[in-house]
Amino acid sequence: MSETDLPEPEIDTTQLDADDRLKPEFVRAVLDAVDIGDAEAARALVEPLHPADIADLFELTPRDSRAALATAITNLLDGDVFAEMNDYVREDLIDALSATQVADIASELDTDDAVAIIEDMEPADQREVLRALDPDDRAAIEEALSYPEESAGRLMQRELIAVPEHWSVGDVLDYLRGHDELTTDFWEIFVVDPAHKPVGTVALSWVLRTPRSIAIADVMKREQTLIPVDMDQEEVALRFQKYALISAAVVDPGGRLVGMITVDDVVHIISEEAGEDILRLSGAGDGDINEPIALTVRTRVLWLVINLGTAMLAAAVVGLFETEIAKFALLAALMGIVSGMGGNAGTQTLAVVVRAIATNQLTSSNTVWMIVREFRIALANGLVLGVLIGLGTILFYHNVPLGIVFGLAILINNLVAGLSGVLIPVTLDRLDVDPAVSSAVFVTMMTDCLGFFTFLGLAALAGLGS
């Protein structure tokens, strides 16, 4: 893949607000120029923007106006803009471009960014774009597409600097200066053996400060973090965080160097994965405001239907005690507090545990410790809340048995919430089911059903409905 050596455009801060977002009046001015057919005025307004801000402009533009905007500023739509663009917005624009145009854009990008553009296209469109690429570019992208989605193979770029370990620092400098086709964005030089297996790395700063006669093997750092090509991108991000990496070599099953991953790609993955987990806990899907409405409805309604089923189950539990509720209507008013407090406690525990699993803080070696920890927290919280609610009920309703039942129910349901909040996501993780997607439904079901059953069952035993 070729890379431009032109400097990045100056960022025109007059079009940005204090938070570095495009000003509404600027967006309106550009769209007004597009609406009246003044493409020259639209280009003049957009040209000073950084590629990331041009991408933001398309995301702020109504969907039915994006094609017209793209036509007006087509000469400004380069690979850097598409690389910064929201996935759904980019797919809309890609659909409006010819295969040759997409191939031209892809050829300007590093392999990882080119793959991000091509991988979501329909198979027939993919083949057409690949045919329009140069043979070398096509081979690199086809190889990347052969790896699983969200793996290191899809994330990595093949543009890197690798040198043999028998070279001197002078040989490396001559190589870098004598080959214009080499990538221009790198922080480390990878040192490989004759089988092209990485044996070390050299920081660019070390090369620049070391005498030419010194062997590269004498200044390289032999300890390095190697990323298997099939490793999940979330695990890749965790390794970058744990070892404070700037870049890392990606190796195939035979241990040969096939690419590298840089920290700028990992920052995006960390943000994306964190956002996905938060949204999955609520069953909101991708949560992207540019996501098609039909896809959003389909995702959300599925979980709402599942929640409806768990609510019906909780209602069935309540139905077992309809005689007691009919005789003592106050039970109906208070039982929702028991389930609600349990649900809140379960959500707190669940959020902590899902995050711990996602960041590899919770493993098989400390699972028991985590269960005991959350049980102790739930017991402490349950005792505090149970005593407060029990005393408050006695003072407010002047009913000692009701206060005791209410306090015990709060205590027991807090314990249920704490244990289910840790056991359910851990169990799902062991079964290779994403705990961020499914845990909330099961935890809510447990706190609702057992909360109602505990409160109403204790009330029945205490004779409150008689």
C-alpha positions in Angstrom: 0.0 0.0 0.0 1.3 3.5 -0.8 1.2 6.3 1.7 1.1 10.0 1.0 4.1 12.0 2.2 2.1 15.2 2.3 1.8 16.9 5.7 -1.6 16.7 7.4 -3.8 19.8 6.7 -3.9 22.6 9.2 -7.0 22.3 11.5 -9.2 25.3 11.0 -10.2 26.1 14.6 -12.7 28.8 13.5 -15.1 26.0 12.5 -14.8 24.2 15.8 -16.3 25.0 19.2 -14.5 24.8 22.5 -14.9 21.0 22.6 -13.4 20.6 19.1 -16.8 19.9 17.5 -18.0 21.4 14.3 -20.2 24.4 14.9 -23.8 24.0 13.9 -23.7 27.2 11.8 -20.8 25.8 9.9 -22.6 22.6 9.1 -25.6 24.5 8.0 -23.5 26.7 5.7 -22.0 23.7 4.0 -25.3 21.9 3.5 -26.9 25.2 2.3 -24.2 25.4 -0.4 -24.8 21.8 -1.4 -28.6 22.4 -1.5 -28.3 25.3 -4.0 -25.8 23.4 -6.1 -22.8 25.5 -5.3 -20.2 22.8 -5.1 -17.3 25.2 -5.3 -18.5 27.1 -2.1 -19.0 23.8 -0.3 -15.5 22.6 -1.2 -14.0 26.0 -0.1 -15.6 25.6 3.3 -14.7 22.0 3.8 -11.1 22.0 2.4 -9.4 23.5 5.5 -10.8 20.8 7.7 -8.8 17.8 9.1 -9.9 14.4 7.7 -11.4 13.5 11.1 -13.6 16.7 11.0 -14.7 15.9 7.5 -15.8 12.5 8.7 -17.7 14.2 11.5 -19.4 16.5 9.0 -20.8 13.5 7.2 -22.0 12.0 10.5 -23.8 15.3 11.3 -25.4 15.4 7.9 -28.9 13.8 7.5 -28.7 10.5 5.7 -30.6 11.6 2.6 -28.2 14.5 2.1 -24.9 12.6 2.4 -24.7 11.5 -1.2 -25.1 15.1 -2.4 -22.4 16.3 0.0 -20.1 13.5 -1.2 -20.6 14.5 -4.8 -19.9 18.2 -4.0 -16.6 17.5 -2.2 -15.6 14.3 -4.0 -12.0 15.5 -4.5 -11.7 15.8 -0.7 -12.9 12.3 0.1 -9.6 10.5 0.4 -8.7 7.4 2.4 -7.9 9.3 5.6 -11.5 10.6 5.7 -13.0 7.2 5.2 -10.7 5.7 7.9 -12.1 8.2 10.4 -15.7 7.7 9.5 -18.4 6.0 11.5 -19.0 2.4 10.2 -22.7 3.0 9.2 -22.0 6.3 7.5 -19.1 4.9 5.7 -21.2 1.9 4.4 -23.8 4.3 3.0 -21.1 6.3 1.1 -19.3 3.2 -0.1 -22.6 1.9 -1.6 -22.8 5.1 -3.6 -19.3 4.8 -5.1 -18.1 2.7 -8.0 -15.7 -0.3 -7.5 -12.9 1.7 -9.0 -13.4 4.7 -6.6 -13.5 2.3 -3.6 -10.3 0.7 -4.9 -8.6 4.1 -5.3 -9.5 5.0 -1.7 -8.4 1.6 -0.3 -5.0 1.8 -2.1 -4.2 5.0 -0.2 -4.6 3.3 3.2 -2.7 1.0 5.4 -4.0 -2.6 5.1 -6.0 -2.5 8.4 -7.9 0.6 7.3 -8.5 -0.7 3.8 -9.9 -4.0 5.3 -12.2 -2.0 7.5 -13.7 -0.4 4.4 -14.0 -3.6 2.3 -14.9 -6.2 4.9 -18.6 -5.2 5.4 -19.3 -5.0 1.6 -21.5 -7.6 -0.1 -19.4 -10.5 -1.5 -20.0 -9.5 -5.1 -19.0 -5.9 -4.4 -16.0 -7.1 -2.5 -14.8 -9.2 -5.5 -15.3 -6.2 -7.8 -13.3 -3.9 -5.7 -10.5 -6.4 -5.2 -10.3 -6.9 -8.9 -9.7 -3.2 -9.3 -6.8 -3.1 -6.9 -3.1 -3.6 -7.7 -2.0 -7.2 -7.4 0.1 -6.6 -4.3 -2.7 -4.6 -2.5 -5.2 -7.3 -3.5 -3.1 -10.1 -2.1 -2.6 -8.2 1.2 -6.3 -7.5 1.7 -7.4 -11.0 0.7 -5.0 -12.4 3.2 -6.4 -10.1 5.9 -10.0 -11.0 5.0 -9.1 -14.7 5.5 -8.6 -14.2 9.2 -11.6 -14.2 11.7 -13.5 -10.9 12.3 -12.2 -8.9 15.2 -8.9 -10.8 15.2 -5.4 -9.5 15.2 -5.1 -10.5 11.5 -7.9 -8.0 10.6 -6.5 -5.3 12.9 -2.8 -5.5 11.9 -1.1 -3.6 9.1 1.5 -5.2 6.9 3.4 -2.0 6.3 6.4 -2.3 8.7 10.2 -2.1 8.8 12.0 -5.4 9.4 15.7 -5.9 9.1 18.1 -8.9 9.5 20.0 -9.2 12.8 23.4 -9.3 11.1 23.1 -5.7 9.8 24.8 -2.8 11.4 23.1 0.4 12.4 24.6 2.0 9.3 23.0 -0.7 7.1 19.6 0.1 8.6 20.0 3.8 8.1 21.0 3.3 4.5 18.0 1.0 4.0 15.6 3.5 5.4 16.9 6.4 3.3 17.3 4.4 0.1 13.8 3.0 -0.3 11.0 5.5 -0.9 8.3 2.8 -0.9 8.8 2.0 2.8 6.1 3.0 5.3 6.6 6.5 6.8 4.7 5.8 10.1 6.6 3.6 12.5 8.2 3.8 16.0 10.0 0.5 16.1 12.1 -1.5 13.7 11.6 -5.3 13.9 14.7 -7.5 13.8 14.2 -10.9 12.2 16.2 -14.1 11.7 16.7 -15.8 8.4 13.3 -17.6 8.8 11.7 -14.1 9.2 10.8 -14.8 12.8 11.1 -11.7 15.1 14.0 -11.9 17.5 13.9 -8.3 18.8 13.0 -4.7 18.3 14.9 -1.4 18.0 13.4 1.9 18.9 13.8 4.4 16.1 15.5 6.8 18.6 18.1 4.2 19.4 19.0 3.9 15.7 19.4 7.6 15.3 21.6 8.0 18.3 23.9 4.9 17.8 27.2 5.0 15.8 26.9 3.4 12.3 29.4 0.7 13.0 27.5 -0.9 15.9 25.7 -4.2 15.1 21.9 -3.9 15.3 21.9 -7.1 17.4 23.9 -5.3 20.0 21.3 -2.5 20.5 18.0 -4.3 20.0 15.7 -5.3 22.8 15.2 -9.1 22.7 12.2 -9.1 25.0 9.0 -8.3 23.1 5.3 -9.1 23.2 4.3 -11.1 20.2 0.6 -11.1 19.1 -0.7 -14.3 17.4 -2.5 -13.5 14.2 -5.8 -15.2 15.4 -5.9 -13.5 18.8 -9.2 -11.6 19.6 -8.8 -7.8 19.3 -10.0 -7.4 22.9 -7.2 -9.5 24.1 -4.8 -7.6 22.0 -6.0 -4.3 23.6 -5.5 -5.8 27.1 -1.9 -6.8 26.2 -1.2 -3.2 25.0 -2.6 -1.9 28.3 -0.8 -4.3 30.5 2.6 -3.9 28.9 2.3 -0.2 27.8 3.1 -1.0 24.2 3.4 1.4 21.3 3.5 -1.3 18.7 3.7 -5.0 18.6 4.7 -7.7 16.1 2.0 -10.1 14.8 3.1 -13.6 14.0 1.5 -16.5 12.1 1.2 -20.0 13.6 4.7 -20.7 12.4 6.1 -17.7 14.4 6.9 -15.7 11.3 6.4 -11.9 11.3 3.3 -11.0 9.2 2.4 -7.6 10.4 2.2 -5.1 13.3 -0.4 -3.5 15.4 0.0 0.1 16.6 -1.4 1.8 19.7 -3.7 4.2 17.7 -5.7 1.2 16.5 -5.8 -0.2 20.0 -7.1 3.0 21.5 -10.1 2.7 19.1 -10.7 -0.9 20.1 -10.6 -0.1 23.8 -13.2 2.6 23.4 -15.3 0.4 21.1 -15.2 -2.7 23.3 -16.0 -0.7 26.5 -19.0 1.0 24.8 -20.2 -2.3 23.5 -20.2 -3.9 27.0 -22.1 -1.0 28.5 -24.8 -1.1 25.8 -25.1 -4.9 25.9 -25.8 -4.8 29.6 -29.0 -2.8 28.7 -29.8 -4.8 25.6 -29.5 -1.6 23.5 -27.5 -3.2 20.6 -24.7 -1.2 19.2 -26.2 2.1 20.5 -25.0 4.0 17.4 -27.2 6.9 16.4 -26.3 6.2 12.8 -27.5 2.6 13.0 -30.5 1.9 10.8 -33.8 2.2 12.6 -35.0 -1.3 11.6 -31.8 -2.9 13.0 -32.1 -1.0 16.3 -35.8 -1.9 16.7 -35.0 -5.6 16.0 -32.2 -5.7 18.6 -34.0 -3.8 21.3 -37.4 -5.6 20.9 -35.7 -9.0 21.3 -34.5 -8.1 24.7 -37.7 -6.4 25.7 -39.6 -9.6 24.8 -37.2 -11.6 26.9 -37.7 -9.1 29.8 -41.4 -9.5 29.3 -41.1 -13.2 29.8 -39.1 -12.8 33.0 -41.7 -10.2 34.2 -44.5 -12.7 33.6 -42.5 -15.3 35.7 -42.2 -12.8 38.5 -46.0 -12.1 38.2 -46.6 -15.8 38.5 -44.7 -15.8 41.8 -46.8 -13.0 43.1 -49.9 -14.9 42.0 -49.0 -17.7 44.5 -49.8 -15.2 47.3 -52.9 -13.5 46.0 -54.9 -14.5 49.1 -52.3 -12.9 51.5 -52.2 -9.7 49.3 -56.0 -9.5 49.2 -56.2 -9.7 53.0 -53.3 -7.3 53.6 -53.1 -4.8 50.7 -50.0 -3.1 52.1 -47.9 -6.1 50.9 -48.6 -5.1 47.3 -47.2 -1.6 47.9 -44.1 -2.8 49.6 -43.1 -5.8 47.6 -41.9 -3.7 44.7 -39.4 -2.0 47.0 -37.9 -5.4 47.8 -37.4 -6.4 44.2 -36.3 -2.9 43.2 -33.6 -2.7 45.9 -32.4 -6.2 44.9 -32.3 -5.2 41.3 -30.2 -2.2 42.0 -27.8 -4.2 44.2 -27.5 -6.9 41.5 -26.8 -4.3 38.8 -23.9 -2.8 40.9 -22.3 -6.2 41.3 -22.9 -7.2 37.7 -21.2 -4.1 36.4 -18.1 -4.7 38.5 -17.9 -8.4 37.6 -18.4 -7.9 33.8 -15.7 -5.3 33.8 -13.4 -7.5 35.7 -14.0 -10.3 33.2 -13.5 -8.0 30.3 -10.2 -6.7 31.6 -8.9 -10.1 32.7 -8.9 -9.1 36.4 -11.3 -11.9 37.2 -9.8 -15.3 36.3 -10.3 -18.9 37.5 -7.5 -18.4 40.1 -9.5 -15.6 42.0 -13.1 -16.5 41.3 -13.8 -18.0 44.7 -12.2 -14.9 46.3 -14.5 -12.7 44.2 -17.6 -14.7 45.2 -16.7 -14.4 48.9 -15.9 -10.7 48.5 -19.3 -9.9 46.9 -21.1 -12.0 49.5 -19.6 -10.0 52.3 -20.5 -6.8 50.6 -24.0 -7.9 50.0 -24.3 -9.1 53.6 -23.1 -5.7 54.9 -25.4 -3.7 52.6 -28.3 -6.0 53.3 -27.9 -5.6 57.1 -27.7 -1.8 56.9 -30.7 -1.5 54.5 -32.7 -4.2 56.4 -32.3 -2.5 59.7 -33.1 0.9 58.3 -36.2 -0.3 56.4 -37.4 -2.5 59.2 -37.2 0.3 61.8 -38.7 2.8 59.4 -41.6 0.4 58.7 -42.2 -0.1 62.4 -42.2 3.6 63.1 -44.4 4.5 60.1 -46.9 1.7 60.1 -46.7 0.7 63.8 -46.5 -2.9 62.8 -43.5 -4.8 64.3 -44.1 -8.2 62.4 -44.3 -6.3 59.1 -41.0 -4.4 59.9 -39.2 -7.6 60.7 -40.5 -9.3 57.6 -39.6 -6.3 55.4 -36.1 -6.0 56.8 -35.4 -9.8 56.5 -36.7 -9.8 52.9 -34.4 -6.9 52.0 -31.4 -8.7 53.6 -32.1 -12.0 51.8 -32.7 -10.4 48.4 -29.5 -8.4 48.7 -27.6 -11.7 49.3 -29.4 -13.1 46.2 -28.5 -10.1 44.2 -24.8 -10.2 45.2 -24.4 -13.9 44.5 -26.3 -13.9 41.3 -24.5 -10.7 40.1 -21.2 -12.6 40.3 -22.2 -16.3 39.7 -24.3 -15.6 36.6 -21.7 -13.7 34.5 -18.9 -16.1 35.6 -21.0 -19.1 34.6 -21.8 -17.6 31.2 -18.2 -16.7 30.6 -17.2 -20.3 31.4 -19.8 -21.4 28.8 -18.3 -19.0 26.2 -21.4 -16.8 26.3 -20.7 -13.1 26.4 -21.8 -12.1 30.0 -22.3 -8.5 29.0 -25.2 -9.6 26.7 -27.1 -12.0 28.8 -26.3 -11.5 32.5 -28.7 -8.5 33.2 -31.8 -10.5 32.2 -31.0 -13.4 34.5 -29.9 -11.3 37.4 -33.2 -9.2 37.2 -35.2 -12.4 37.0 -33.5 -13.8 40.1 -34.0 -10.6 42.2 -37.6 -10.1 41.1 -38.7 -13.7 41.6 -36.8 -14.4 44.8 -37.5 -11.0 46.1 -41.3 -11.4 45.7 -41.2 -15.0 47.0 -39.1 -14.1 50.0 -41.2 -11.1 51.1 -44.6 -12.6 50.5 -43.5 -16.0 51.8 -42.2 -14.5 55.1 -45.4 -12.4 55.3 -47.5 -15.6 54.9 -45.5 -17.4 57.6 -45.8 -14.4 59.9 -49.6 -14.5 59.4 -49.7 -10.9 58.1 -52.5 -11.8 55.7 -54.7 -13.5 58.3 
